[in-house]
């Protein structure tokens, strides 16, 4: 079953990676170490994204956020005179400055910001494997 999971995820990741243009849609993000030093906090600005379309993966010391933002109202707006907001598939990659404990990771989506909390691992080494963080991204009403 584990091999099936990784095969499915690899296929999804490869498909999105092929569609992504170098220098294309990559959402803005901030990374913080919490005041108590126990968690890495990652905020990603993806207003308009559907939380069910977001995937978070950690591979050794890399964090990947894969998703899609769809422009559902495009046809109703008329002719484009200026376009700065990017839509479509995206991938955001981060180098993690320290080992994290995947099992206690959590994410929330509120006001267009995806917030990921990654507890700092007490172990010095990361496992040499890929792990999709299984979490529920909850939309928090404003």
C-alpha positions as CSV (number, residue, x, y, z in Angstrom):
1,X,0.0,0.0,0.0
2,X,2.8,2.4,0.8
3,X,4.4,1.9,-2.6
4,X,1.0,2.6,-4.2
5,X,0.8,5.9,-2.3
6,X,4.2,7.0,-3.4
7,X,3.6,6.0,-7.0
8,X,0.4,8.0,-7.0
9,X,2.0,11.0,-5.4
10,X,5.0,10.8,-7.8
11,X,2.6,10.8,-10.8
12,X,0.7,13.8,-9.4
13,X,3.9,15.7,-8.6
14,X,5.5,14.9,-12.0
15,X,2.3,16.1,-13.8
16,X,2.2,19.4,-12.0
17,X,6.0,19.9,-12.4
18,X,5.7,19.5,-16.2
19,X,2.9,22.1,-16.3
20,X,4.8,24.6,-14.1
21,X,6.8,27.2,-16.0
22,X,10.2,28.2,-14.7
23,X,9.8,31.6,-13.0
24,X,6.0,31.1,-13.3
25,X,3.3,31.1,-10.6
26,X,5.0,30.7,-7.3
27,X,3.0,32.2,-4.3
28,X,4.7,34.5,-1.8
29,X,5.7,33.0,1.5
30,X,7.2,33.7,4.9
31,X,9.0,31.3,7.2
32,X,9.4,31.9,11.0
33,X,10.9,30.1,13.9
34,X,8.4,30.4,16.8
35,X,9.3,32.5,19.8
36,X,9.8,29.3,21.9
37,X,12.0,27.7,19.2
38,X,9.7,24.6,19.0
39,X,8.1,25.1,15.6
40,X,8.7,26.3,12.1
41,X,5.8,28.4,10.9
42,X,5.3,28.8,7.1
43,X,2.7,31.3,5.7
44,X,1.9,31.0,2.0
45,X,-0.2,33.7,0.3
46,X,-2.7,31.9,-2.0
47,X,-5.9,33.8,-1.9
48,X,-8.7,32.2,-3.9
49,X,-7.2,28.6,-3.7
50,X,-9.5,25.8,-2.7
51,X,-8.1,24.1,0.4
52,X,-9.0,20.7,-1.1
53,X,-6.6,21.4,-4.0
54,X,-3.6,21.9,-1.7
55,X,-1.0,19.2,-1.0
56,X,2.0,19.5,1.4
57,X,5.0,17.2,1.2
58,X,8.3,17.0,3.0
59,X,11.3,15.2,1.5
60,X,14.3,15.3,3.8
61,X,14.9,19.0,4.3
62,X,12.6,20.3,1.6
63,X,9.0,21.4,2.0
64,X,6.7,21.4,-1.1
65,X,3.3,22.9,-1.4
66,X,1.5,21.9,-4.5
67,X,-1.9,23.3,-5.5
68,X,-4.1,25.1,-7.9
69,X,-5.9,28.5,-8.0
70,X,-8.7,28.7,-10.5
71,X,-10.2,31.9,-11.9
72,X,-13.8,31.0,-11.8
73,X,-15.1,34.4,-12.7
74,X,-12.9,35.1,-15.7
75,X,-15.5,34.9,-18.5
76,X,-18.0,37.1,-16.6
77,X,-15.5,40.0,-16.3
78,X,-15.0,40.9,-19.9
79,X,-11.8,42.0,-21.7
80,X,-8.5,42.0,-19.7
81,X,-6.9,45.4,-19.5
82,X,-4.3,44.5,-16.9
83,X,-3.3,41.1,-15.5
84,X,-1.1,40.6,-12.4
85,X,-2.8,37.8,-10.5
86,X,-1.6,34.3,-11.5
87,X,-3.9,31.3,-11.7
88,X,-3.4,27.7,-12.4
89,X,-1.2,25.0,-10.9
90,X,1.7,26.0,-8.6
91,X,4.6,24.6,-6.7
92,X,6.3,26.3,-3.8
93,X,9.6,24.8,-2.6
94,X,11.4,25.6,0.7
95,X,14.6,24.4,2.2
96,X,14.0,23.6,5.9
97,X,16.7,25.0,8.1
98,X,16.2,22.1,10.7
99,X,14.7,18.7,11.1
100,X,10.9,18.7,11.7
101,X,8.5,16.2,13.3
102,X,6.1,15.3,10.5
103,X,3.5,13.5,12.6
104,X,2.5,16.6,14.5
105,X,2.4,18.9,11.5
106,X,-0.8,21.0,11.1
107,X,-2.2,23.4,8.5
108,X,-5.0,26.0,8.3
109,X,-6.3,28.3,5.6
110,X,-7.7,31.7,6.5
111,X,-8.1,34.9,4.6
112,X,-6.1,33.6,1.7
113,X,-3.1,32.5,3.8
114,X,-2.1,28.9,4.2
115,X,-0.3,28.5,7.5
116,X,1.7,25.3,8.2
117,X,3.1,24.5,11.6
118,X,6.0,22.1,11.6
119,X,7.3,21.1,15.1
120,X,11.1,21.1,15.3
121,X,12.3,17.5,15.7
122,X,14.3,16.6,18.8
123,X,16.2,14.1,16.6
124,X,19.2,15.4,14.8
125,X,18.7,13.5,11.5
126,X,15.8,13.4,9.1
127,X,14.7,10.2,7.6
128,X,16.0,9.8,4.0
129,X,12.5,9.3,2.5
130,X,9.7,11.3,1.1
131,X,6.7,12.0,3.3
132,X,3.4,13.6,2.4
133,X,2.1,15.4,5.5
134,X,-1.3,14.0,6.1
135,X,-3.3,16.8,7.5
136,X,-6.7,18.5,7.0
137,X,-6.5,22.0,5.7
138,X,-9.3,23.8,7.4
139,X,-10.9,26.9,6.1
140,X,-11.4,29.2,9.1
141,X,-14.3,31.6,8.6
142,X,-13.3,35.3,9.1
